[in-house]
Amino acid sequence: MAEQLKPIEIGSVYPPIGAVLIIGNGLVGSCLAKDFGVTPVDYPQVDIVNPIVTWDLVKSFPGELVINAAGKTKVDEAEREKDMGRDGSYYRVNVLGNRHLAQACLEFKKYFVSISSEMAFGEGEKGQLRLESEVPEVHIAERGVYGGTKAWGEFEILTYFAKEGRGINLRISHPSKRSEGWFFNLIKKYSKLHDDSEITPTLTEELSHVIAQAYVLGISRRTLHAVGTVVTPYEFGTAGRKRLGITGETEPIHFENVKSKAYRPQFGALSNEYTQKLLGLRFRDSQEQIDYLTS
């Protein structure tokens, strides 16, 4: 089936699909803004934690497509807020911010895209891919602050869908991009990588076309996965270093031997099968991602 699907394009979305409002100017938001040809808004210009500011932002936007790429994503940093609960900045941005945008989009009949993460789930199982239809449990202590806020953020989207809100919940995982030497610097940074964990990386340059396709087809109230195929971090990093000509070997390490400030799943791979069939598009596999990122 995959061979019959249309490969996802990279670059500007054409033909244009109208005005697009992108909140967040980080790795994902900046890539989306470039492809859609718009300027993203971000804090402190706009504070989505403030419901009145968020309401006015969405109300004044003349188009339909609203994308929230403004989540706080520093996993280790988030653990500083483990005792802060709903007073923490990660909860306020990743949960309340998503809620306020969803409520405003519901009121003003927008198409809302919320960017989520595989970290919304707890630990998976080796060789098992999380399906798009799976819903994260919101009460999992081991998941840590960041993952917990992403799970609660998804709960806000499900509430929005239940009220007939239009849009999608888009999960991504370990995002990378080629531009500005970003991937080169990432690969060069890590000389030791897990050889016994499983990931499904996201190529950020594919995201704009995934969102545009879902919007044009009128796909709504669904969770989609924008990821490639299963690979270990060691395999992905080794292939990248070789293609980029970075000197020095990548050392394989076991997951259990790495101490981390925050929880990270050993097996957090996501399935893209349903998403590909629904959109009629094919994501690049891990080797094709490497080929693109190092070209």
VENBELCOR-V129969 format. One record per backbone hydrogen bond with DSSP energy under -1.0 kcal/mol. NH is the residue of the N-H (numbers start at 1). CO is the residue of the C=O. If there is no record, write none. Layout:
# VENBELCOR-V129969
{{NH CO} {NH CO}}
This chain:
# VENBELCOR-V129969
{{4 1} {5 2} {6 280} {8 282} {13 35} {21 65} {23 67} {24 41} {30 26} {31 27} {32 28} {33 29} {34 30} {35 31} {36 32} {37 33} {38 33} {41 22} {45 42} {46 42} {50 47} {54 50} {55 51} {56 52} {57 53} {58 54} {59 55} {60 56} {66 111} {67 21} {68 113} {69 23} {75 73} {78 74} {79 76} {80 77} {81 78} {82 79} {84 81} {87 84} {88 85} {92 88} {93 89} {94 90} {95 91} {96 91} {97 92} {99 95} {100 96} {101 97} {102 98} {103 99} {104 100} {105 101} {106 102} {107 103} {108 104} {110 105} {111 64} {112 166} {113 66} {114 168} {115 68} {116 170} {118 172} {120 117} {121 118} {124 267} {128 125} {130 269} {134 131} {143 140} {144 141} {148 144} {149 145} {150 146} {151 147} {152 148} {153 149} {154 150} {155 151} {156 152} {157 153} {158 154} {159 155} {160 156} {161 157} {162 158} {164 161} {165 160} {168 112} {169 222} {170 114} {171 224} {172 116} {176 202} {182 179} {185 181} {186 182} {187 183} {188 184} {189 185} {193 251} {195 253} {198 266} {199 231} {202 173} {204 176} {206 203} {207 204} {210 206} {211 207} {212 208} {213 209} {214 210} {215 211} {216 212} {217 213} {219 214} {221 167} {224 169} {226 171} {228 201} {231 199} {234 194} {236 232} {237 233} {238 234} {239 235} {240 236} {241 237} {242 238} {243 239} {244 240} {246 241} {251 191} {253 193} {257 254} {258 255} {268 198} {271 130} {276 272} {277 273} {278 274} {279 275} {280 276} {281 276} {282 6} {289 285} {290 286} {291 287} {292 288} {293 289} {294 290} {295 292}}
